[in-house]
Amino acid sequence: MINKKMKGELQYNKAQYIINKLYSRDYTIENKHCNKVDMYNLYLTYLRKSAYQGFPLAQYDLGQTYENINFWGKNPNYSPRKCVYWYKRAASNNIAAAFNNLAGFYESGEGVKQDLNFALELYKKAESLGDKDGRKNYQLLLRQLRKGSYLAKKDNL
């Protein structure tokens, strides 16, 4: 019997297969009847299923699909709140990069109320889980806060 987590992993593997084909540019070999948009939508379908089934890497990847830049370039579906939601879900499963990306939203105040101390904590957690970007961002924010050179965003959500 396949449990929910295993189903999520299977869906995620299907999504990864599709996105890898799209990035490799040889998608036409197996999918002559599909165009890039159809394949990307199929990728999103599998990715969403996997994320909702609780698979952590899918939750992180789904958060990335709502970032300001995605597979197509500038993302018309950019949604800071959806990014934060999915990054929180992935972070609750100890995905290091999710902590780093989530911290960026708290640092900038996009989609959430700006909280530099919480952003620093999240960067530190990303660093402790081995994320190199988290380490760099932690050190940078810490330095800026110590120097008093960080300009806080005035209009928080």
N, C-alpha and C positions, 0 to 999 in steps of 0.2 A: 504494500500500500504506500502510495506517495503522499507525504505530508505537504502542508502548505509551503514550507520553506523550500522543499525540494522542487515543487512546482514553480516557485519563484525563480529558482536557479535555472530550471529548464527554459523558462520564458526569457530570462536574461541572456542565456547562451544563444538563443535564436536571435534576439535583438543584436547581440554583438556580431554574429555572423553577417547579418544584413548591413550593419554600419561599416564593418570591415570591407565588405564588397563595394559599398558606395565610395569609400575612401580609396580603394585600390583601383578604381576606374575600370575594372573588368566585370562589372555587374551585368553587362549586356550579354555575356557568354551564356549565363544560366537563365537570365530573365529578360529575354528579348521583348516580351510583351509588356514589361513594366518600364516606366520612366523613373527618374530620380525622385520625383515628388511622391509617387506611389510607394516606392521602396522606403523612403524616409517615413512616410505615414505608417507603413507596416512596422518599421523599427520602433516608432513611438508607441504603437499598440502593444507590442511585446514588452517594451520597457515599462509602460504604465502598469500592465498586468503584474509584472514582476515586482515593481515598487509597492503596489497595493498588497501583494502577497507577503511583503515584509523582507524582501531580499535587499540587504544594505547597499550593495554596489549599484543596484538599479535605482535606489532612492537617491543616491549621490548623482548618478548620471542624469536622472530626471530633473533634479535641481539645476544641473548644468544646461539642460535644454531651455530653461527659462532665463538664462543669463543674457546679457546685452549682445553678446556675440555667440553664434552657434554654427552648425554645419553650413548654413547658407550665407554666413557673414553677419551683417547687422540683423538682429532678431526682432521681427515685428511683434512677436509674442512675449517680449521682455516683461517679466513680472518679478520685482524684488520680493514681494510677499510669498509668491510660490517658491522662489529660490530658497528663501529662509525656511519655509515649511519643510521642504524636502531635505535641505541640509541639516535641519534639526533632527529629522527622522534618521538620517544616515549617521549623524554624530552620536545619537543615542546607541548606535551599534558600533561605536569606536572607529569610524572611518576618518582617518587623520586629515585628509584633504577637506572633508566636510567641515571640520572644526576651523580650518584656515579660511575657507570661503565664507563661512558663517560669521567669523570674526570681522571680515571685511565689510559686511553689511552693518554690523554694530559700530564699527569704526566710522563709516561714512554716514550712518543714519538713514540709509535707503531701505524702505520697507519696514523698518523698526525704529524705535526711539534710540537715538545715538547714546551709546554707553561705552566710553573708552576703557574703563576698568574691566568691564565684561569682555570687551574685544581682546584686551591684553590676556585675560584668563583663557579665552578660547585659543588664541595664538600659542600660549604656553602649553595647552593640552595637545594641540596639533604637533608642536615640537616634541613633546614627550612621547608621542606615538610615532615619531620618526619622519615627520613631514618637513622637508628642507625649506619650503616656502614659509611654513609656519614659523620656523626658527628665524628666518630673515625678517619676517614681518613683526615677530615679537621683539626682536632686538631694535628694529627701526622705531616702532611705536614707543617702546620703553625709553629710548634715547630722546625722542621728541617730547615725551611727557616730562622727563627729567630736566630738559633744557627749557621747558615751558614754551616751546616753539610750535606746539600743535594748536591750530586754529579750529576750535569746535564749531560745528554747524549750528547756526542759530535757530533755524526753523525745523524742529524735529517733528516727526509724524506722531 
